[in-house]
Amino acid sequence: ALALGLVPTLPAAADDSVANEASRAAIAAAIASPDRPASDREQDARRKPQQVLEFTGVAPGMHVIDVFSAGGYYTELLARTVGATGQVVAYNNPPYASFAAKAIAARYAGDRLSNVKQVTASIEDLELVPASLDLALFVMSYHDLYWRPDDGSWPATDPMLLLAKLHAALKPGAVVV
C-alpha cells in the first residue's frame, strides 16, 4: 500500500482507447512469441500475464523496472512489450541473483533480450536515473524487502531506501504495481 501511495495516478495513456488497444496488442504479441521459453509458456495459465500486464498499463516505448526479477519471467514479457524503443531494468539484489543464477544465465544467454539492463546491487548501491521510469513492477517479491531466512544468510535491507530510490526514478504519472 505504501508503494502504491507514492504514485497516485495512472499514466495519461490509460485514458486513451487507441493507446490501450496498442498496449493490449503488444502484450498479446509478447505472450504469443514463439521465442519465449517453453517453461514460461507453461506458467502462463497460472500467472495470467495478459491481465497482470494490462493492469500495469505497460506499452511500447516505456522504461520499466522489474524489482527482484529473479529468473525473469515478467522481465521477458515486459521487454517484448516495450519493444526496441523501450527498456527494462531487471533488478536483483545479490541474494536474489544468487538464488536465481541458473535461470538468469539461461534467460539472457546470447543477448536474447537486448533491451534489458541487468542490475545486481544491494539496495544501498542501487543507482537509478532520476525521473526515468514509467513503471515499477513487483511480482511475488515485495515481501522480500522485509523477509529474512532464519539462517541469517540474507543481509538486512532498508525497504524505505529502495522505495525512496524508486520514487526518485519514477516519471510524473508513473505506476508502481
N, C-alpha and C positions, 0 to 999 in steps of 0.2 A: 504494500500500500504506500509506503514511503517513496519508493522509486516512482510509482505512478503519479504521486503528488508533485514530483519535481517538474513534470511536463504536462500541464493540464489540457492541452488542445491537440486535436488531430491535425495532420498536415492539410493545407488548403486543398490539395488534390483529392482529399477524401470526399469532398462535396461535388466533384466533377465526375459525372457518369462516364464520360469518354475516357478519362484517366483511370477510373475504376475498372472499366472493361479492358483497357490495355494491361492494367496490372493483373487482373484475373487471367487473361490470356497468357501473359508472361509466366505466371505461377504455374498454370496448367502445362505449358510447354516445358518448364523446368522439371516438373514431376514426371512427365511423359518421356523425358530424354532417354534414349536407349543407351547412352553413355554412363548413366548412373550405375553404381554397383548393385548387383542383384540383392545383396544383403540389405541395402537401403530400400529397394522396392518392396521387399518382403515386410518391411516395417511400416509401410505407408498406411495400411488399414488401421493399425493401432495408433499411429502418430497423427493421422489426419492433417497432413501438411497443407492441403488446399485451404482448409478452414483456418488453420493457425496463421498461415502467411497472409491470407486475405484480411484477417483481423488486424495484422500489423500495419497494413497499408503499403507494404513494400512494393516498389515499382522500378522499372528500368531507369538507370542513371543514378539511383540513390547510393549513398555511402552509409554502410551499416556496420555494427559490431555485434558479433555473436559472443557473448560473455560466457566464459567457461565452456567453450565449444567442444571440448574433448575430441572425440573421433570425427566430428564434423558433419553429421547427418544434415542438420539445418544449415550449416555453413555452405555446403554444396548447393542446396536448393536456393539459398539467398544469392550465391554467386551467379547461378544460372538465371535467376530472376532479374537482378540488377544489370546483368549483361556487361558488355565490353566498356561501356561508359560509366559504370558504377564500380564500387569497390566494397569488399567485405574484409573487416578485420576479424580474424579468428583468434580470440584472446584466451589463453590458458595461463594459469599460474603454474609454477614448477610442479606441485603435486598432481594437478590435473594432467599436465603434459607427460609426466612420468607414467601415470595410470593408463593413459591412452596412447602411449608411444607407438605401438604397432599399428593401431588404427590410423593415427596421424600420418605415419610414414606411407601407408598404403593409399590414403586419401590424396596426398599431394605428390605422389611419385610421377615423374615425367612432366612436372609443371602442368598437370591437367586442369588446374583451376588458377589460371594466371592472374585473375583479378582478386585473388585472396592474398592478403598480407597476414602471415602467421606471426603472432606476437606471443612470446613466452616470457613473462616477467612477474615478479612479485607485485602486489598492488602498489607498494611503495615506489617501485621502479617503473611502473606503467606510465608511458608518455602518450598522450593523445592530443591531436591538433585541436586547438580551441575552435568551437563552432563549425565542426567539420562533419558531424554525423546527423543523418536523417532519422535513424532508428537504432535503438539498443535492444537486443533480444536476449533474454534469459530463458532457457528451456530446461526444466528439471534441474536447475542449478542455483537459484537464488539462495536457497537454504544453506548452500555450501560456503557462503560468506561467514556463517556462524558455526556450522557443524564442524567438529573435530573428532577423528577416531580416538578411541580410548587409549591407544598405544602412544599417543603424542607424536606420531610420525608427520603430521601436517603442522606447519607453523601457524601461530596466531595471525589473524589478519584484522585489518581495520575496515569494517564494512562501510563506515561513513566516509572514509577516504576514497574508496572506489566510487561511491555514489557522487561525491564531490567532483572527482575527475570526470566521470561520465557527464554530469550536469554541465561542466565547463566545455565539454566536447560536443554537446548537442546544439544543433542549429535552432533558432527560434521556431517553434511549432513541431519540433521533433517528437518522436514517440518512444516510450520505454514500455516494453512488454515483458 
